[in-house]
Amino acid sequence: MTFVRVKIGEFEVIANADCYAAMLLDWLRQRVGDVLGGGPLEGALDLCDETGGPRLLWALPPRVNTLQVLTPRAVYYLVVRRQPGAVFKLVRPIGRPELLRAVHDRLKRAVSAWGRARAKLAADVSQEQLVETVNQCISQQATRNQRRSARPQHSADKWHKLRDKVEHEIAATDNHLTDGHLRARMAHLKV
């Protein structure tokens, strides 16, 4: 069995990934309702990776094998969009708020990128072309996320590193300098 692990908050389910996209989404809808206690989830479901990159299962034709967009044995997080046009959100999010915001922002960007890509496709596009477009959209978003994470640090981080460096240099040469001297030295370095 080729499976994926799907995290729903603190819960995790193992799902067979060697099936049609519609079948996996229906199974997840029922299973998550059982796990969380209550009825099946309402709205469009999808899976995303740890960085918030969606797999766009909801955009695939119902009879496409999910292994064309999912990696076997990988960990995915369940996301739901309660109303058409709304933003996908994690089901039972856990974690630090800044990480959750980053995942939420990536989901939002990726879904809007998919909307732009889908608008460029012809109405009678073949199933293979649609799956290829979905995979291209996923890989482009992953590339963008990697570039964003490789960008230079925020100015506050640069400031702290430079301050620490100057403090270390001053401490090595002049142990008797005061905080005022430190500020003057940093101002001299045009920090």
TAQUITA-V996678 format. One record per run of one state. SS is the DSSP state (H for helix, E for strand, L for the rest). FROM is the first residue (numbers start at 1). TO is the last residue. If there is no record, write none. Layout:
# TAQUITA-V996678
ss-><SS SS>
from-><FROM FROM>
to-><TO TO>
This chain:
# TAQUITA-V996678
ss-><L E L E L E H L E L E L H L E H L E L E L H L H L H L H L>
from-><1 3 9 11 17 20 21 37 44 49 54 55 57 60 65 66 69 75 82 89 91 97 121 127 151 155 174 179 189>
to-><2 8 10 16 19 20 36 43 48 53 54 56 59 64 65 68 74 81 88 90 96 120 126 150 154 173 178 188 191>
